[in-house]
Amino acid sequence: MNRRLKSILSILCILIIIGLLAATIVLAIKGSPNFMGMLALTIIFPIFVWAMVHFYKFFKNDR
């Protein structure tokens, strides 16, 4: 994968995670019923990204 593409994707993931955190805080302050769903998404999304990176490395080295 191109180094520039990796850089752009990593910045995009960081921005998404920051957005998720901000939305979670806003929903917590407002007392929204959607808070628990957003909290779960905030926890699961970084784990999913981490897993996809490791699967990519694993399958890339198999070839």
N, C-alpha and C positions, 0 to 999 in steps of 0.2 A: 504494500500500500504506500502511496506517495506520502512523503513527510509533510507536505503542505496540507494534504487532505486530513491526515491524522491531527494536525494542529487545529484545523477548523472544526473537526468533529469533537475534539476534547473541549474546546471553548464553548461549543454549542451545548454539550452535556453539562458543563459547569453552569451555564446560564439557565438551563432547564431545572437543575437542582436548586439553584437560588430562587427561581420562580416558584417552585414547589414549596420551598420553605416559607417564602413570603405569603403565599396563598394559605398555607396551613396556619400561620400565625394570625392572619386576618380572620379566617374562619373560626379560630379558637376564641378570639376577642369578641366576635359577633355572636358566638354561641350557636353557630349554624349546625343543623343536624348532619351536614355533609363533612363535618370536621374529622370524624373517624375514618371515613373513606380517603380523605386527603392525607391523613396521617399515615395510613397504610401505604398509599402510593408513594409518599415521601420516603418511606423505609424500603419498599420493594424496588423502586426504580434504580437506585444506585447498585443494588445487589444484582439486578438483571443486567445492567450495563457491564459490571465486573465479570459476570459469568459469560456474557457474549464475547468479551475481549479474550478470556482464557480459552473458550471454545475455538475462537478464530486462530489463536496461536497454536493450539493443539492440532487442529486439522491442517493448518498451513505447513507445519513441520512434517506431517505424515506423507506428503507428496514426494 
